[in-house]
Amino acid sequence: MELNIPTMAQMVAEGKTPEILFWVGCAGSFDERAQKITRDICKILQHVGISYAVLGTEESCTGDPAKRAGNEFLFQMQAMANIELLNAYEVKKIVTGCPHCFNTIANEYPGLGGTYEVIHHTQLIQGLINDGKLKAEGGESFKGRRITFHDPCYLGRGNGVYEAPRAALEVLDTELVEMKRCKTNGLCCGAGGAQMFKEPEKGNKDINDERMVDVIEAKADVIASGCPFCMTMLSDGVKHLNKEQDIKVLDIAEITVRANGL
């Protein structure tokens, strides 16, 4: 399916102002698995008729990895370049597919001159469901399934967004089950602590394997995620420990697209 995703430069050249800027993020741009989520977010935006655009090749890293690694100078260089570009385009509202981008743009950029309305894509989806623009009309593939939602750290504990992703799942003809460590007591998948890029410390087991134990105890057969890095860690955990059960790992956007037959 050809999506024909517009860029801000194209929209401006045509004299148009999009309602939303979709900040794709590094993972959503370059990771093959996360690219599928990016496409599904675009499908949702196009389905409901929201005018949107992406930055395309003008988009760069928000600076989150540099800041978390302690390189404040590099972070501010990256952030200021992004803010200058966003302000030049007079961007007002941004939707992100990544909690790390969401947290950085919403909470770090205002102090540097970049104040925008920033929402995570699960919040966008919840709003569209509440407005009746998205329904679970084609959700037969999830009928009778047990779905659990893994709270990304920067979405949940970092910004208090717990109900939006769950609301998107509650409209399905499924059973939403909670893991023993969820919401304010959620367990990090490990990616934010750099475990995605290294072996665990001596004597410790992989944190995503530990998270998978929670999934198995909840008897879930679908793990819903809202973060591309959680997606990688959870998928790897399934490969390591899921020997007999068929557990799927899907982003809320992917579930929404399937449920609405898009």
C-alpha positions in Angstrom: 0.0 0.0 0.0 1.4 3.4 -1.1 0.9 5.9 1.7 2.3 9.0 0.0 3.4 10.5 3.4 3.8 14.3 3.0 6.8 16.2 4.4 6.7 19.6 6.1 8.7 21.0 3.2 6.2 19.8 0.7 3.2 21.1 2.7 4.8 24.5 3.1 5.6 24.7 -0.6 1.9 24.1 -1.3 0.9 26.7 1.1 -0.6 24.2 3.5 -0.3 23.9 7.3 -0.7 20.4 8.7 -2.6 19.9 11.9 0.0 17.5 13.3 3.7 16.9 12.8 4.4 13.2 13.2 7.8 12.9 14.8 9.0 9.5 13.5 12.1 9.0 15.7 15.4 7.2 15.0 13.9 3.7 15.6 10.8 4.4 13.6 13.0 5.6 10.7 15.8 3.0 10.6 14.7 -0.1 12.5 12.9 -2.5 10.1 10.5 -3.7 12.8 9.7 -0.2 14.0 9.1 1.0 10.5 6.0 -1.2 10.4 4.7 0.7 13.4 5.5 4.0 11.7 3.5 3.0 8.6 0.5 2.0 10.8 0.5 5.3 12.6 0.4 7.0 9.2 -2.5 4.7 8.2 -4.5 5.7 11.2 -3.9 9.4 10.6 -4.9 9.1 7.0 -8.0 6.9 7.8 -9.4 9.5 10.1 -8.6 12.4 7.8 -6.1 14.2 10.0 -3.8 16.6 8.1 -0.2 15.6 9.1 3.3 15.7 7.8 6.8 14.4 8.7 10.1 16.1 8.6 11.6 13.4 6.4 15.4 13.9 5.9 15.2 17.1 8.0 14.4 15.1 11.2 17.4 14.2 13.4 17.7 12.6 16.8 16.0 14.4 19.7 19.2 14.2 21.7 17.7 11.8 24.3 20.5 9.2 24.1 23.2 11.8 24.6 21.4 13.4 27.6 20.8 10.0 29.3 24.5 9.2 28.7 25.5 12.4 30.4 26.6 14.4 27.4 24.6 17.5 28.0 26.6 19.6 25.5 25.7 17.2 22.6 22.1 17.0 23.8 21.7 20.8 23.7 23.3 21.0 20.3 20.9 18.4 18.9 17.9 19.9 20.7 18.6 23.5 19.6 18.9 22.4 16.0 15.6 20.6 16.1 13.9 23.5 17.9 15.1 26.0 15.3 13.6 23.8 12.6 10.3 23.2 14.4 9.9 26.9 15.1 10.7 27.8 11.5 7.9 25.6 10.4 5.7 27.1 13.2 4.9 23.6 14.5 2.2 23.6 17.2 1.3 19.9 17.8 3.5 16.8 17.6 2.6 13.2 17.8 5.4 10.7 18.5 5.7 6.9 18.1 8.4 6.7 20.8 8.1 7.5 24.5 11.7 8.6 24.6 11.0 11.2 21.9 7.8 12.1 23.6 9.4 12.7 26.9 12.3 14.7 25.5 10.3 17.0 23.3 7.5 17.5 25.9 9.7 18.0 29.0 13.2 19.0 27.9 12.6 21.3 24.9 10.4 24.0 26.6 13.4 25.1 28.6 15.4 25.7 25.4 12.7 27.6 23.6 10.7 24.8 22.1 7.2 24.6 23.5 4.7 22.4 21.7 1.7 20.2 22.4 3.1 16.8 22.4 1.1 13.5 22.5 2.1 9.9 22.3 0.4 7.9 19.6 -1.5 5.8 22.2 -3.1 9.1 23.4 -4.0 10.0 19.8 -5.6 6.6 19.3 -7.5 6.9 22.6 -8.9 10.3 21.5 -10.0 8.9 18.2 -11.7 6.0 19.8 -13.5 8.4 22.2 -14.6 10.5 19.3 -16.0 7.4 17.5 -13.5 7.7 14.6 -11.9 4.4 15.3 -13.8 1.2 16.1 -12.9 -2.5 16.5 -14.9 -3.5 13.5 -12.4 -6.0 12.1 -11.0 -7.2 15.4 -11.9 -10.8 14.9 -8.2 -11.8 14.9 -8.1 -10.7 18.6 -11.4 -12.3 19.7 -10.9 -14.4 22.8 -7.2 -13.5 23.1 -5.6 -12.6 26.4 -3.7 -9.3 25.9 -1.4 -7.6 28.4 0.1 -4.2 28.1 3.8 -3.5 29.0 4.2 0.0 30.4 7.2 1.8 28.8 9.1 3.7 31.5 9.0 7.1 29.8 5.3 6.8 29.0 4.2 5.4 32.3 6.2 6.3 35.3 7.9 9.2 33.5 4.8 10.9 32.3 1.8 9.2 34.0 0.2 7.8 30.8 -1.3 4.6 31.8 -5.0 4.6 30.7 -4.7 5.7 27.0 -3.1 2.4 25.7 -5.4 0.3 27.8 -8.4 2.2 26.5 -7.3 1.3 23.0 -7.3 -2.4 24.0 -10.5 -2.4 26.0 -12.6 -1.8 22.8 -11.5 -5.2 21.5 -13.4 -8.4 22.1 -10.5 -9.7 24.2 -9.5 -10.1 27.8 -7.2 -7.4 29.1 -5.0 -8.9 31.8 -2.4 -7.1 33.9 1.1 -8.4 34.8 1.9 -8.5 38.5 4.4 -5.6 37.9 2.4 -2.9 36.0 1.6 0.8 35.9 3.5 2.6 38.7 5.1 -0.7 39.7 6.0 -1.7 36.1 9.2 -3.4 35.3 11.6 -1.8 32.8 12.3 -3.9 29.7 15.9 -2.9 30.1 16.4 -1.0 26.8 16.5 2.4 28.6 19.3 1.2 30.8 21.4 0.2 27.8 20.7 -3.5 28.3 19.6 -3.6 24.6 23.2 -3.0 23.6 25.2 -5.1 26.1 25.3 -8.4 28.0 23.9 -8.4 31.5 26.3 -7.9 34.4 27.9 -11.0 35.8 25.5 -12.9 38.0 22.4 -11.2 36.5 20.0 -12.6 34.0 18.6 -10.7 31.0 16.0 -8.3 32.3 13.7 -9.0 29.3 13.8 -12.7 30.2 12.6 -11.7 33.7 9.8 -9.6 32.2 8.8 -12.6 30.1 8.2 -14.6 33.3 5.6 -11.9 34.2 3.9 -12.4 30.8 3.8 -16.2 31.2 2.4 -15.9 34.7 -0.4 -13.6 33.4 -1.1 -16.3 30.8 -1.2 -13.6 28.0 -0.9 -14.6 24.4 -0.4 -11.1 23.1 1.9 -8.5 24.5 0.9 -4.9 23.6 3.7 -2.3 23.5 3.9 1.4 22.9 7.7 1.8 22.5 10.0 0.5 19.7 12.8 -0.3 22.2 10.4 -2.2 24.4 9.3 -4.0 21.2 12.8 -5.2 20.6 13.4 -6.3 24.2 10.1 -8.1 24.5 10.4 -9.8 21.2 13.9 -11.1 22.2 12.4 -12.3 25.5 9.8 -14.2 23.6 12.4 -15.9 21.5 14.5 -16.9 24.6 11.7 -18.2 26.9 8.6 -18.8 24.8 9.3 -22.4 23.8 5.8 -23.8 23.7 3.3 -20.9 23.6 2.6 -18.7 20.6 3.0 -15.2 22.2 2.8 -12.2 19.8 4.3 -8.8 20.5 2.5 -5.9 18.8 2.4 -2.2 19.1 -0.9 -0.5 20.0 -0.9 1.1 16.5 -0.5 -2.3 14.9 -3.4 -3.7 17.0 -5.6 -0.7 16.2 -4.9 -1.0 12.4 -5.8 -4.7 12.4 -8.9 -4.2 14.5 -10.2 -1.5 12.2 -9.4 -3.4 9.1 -7.1 -0.7 7.7 
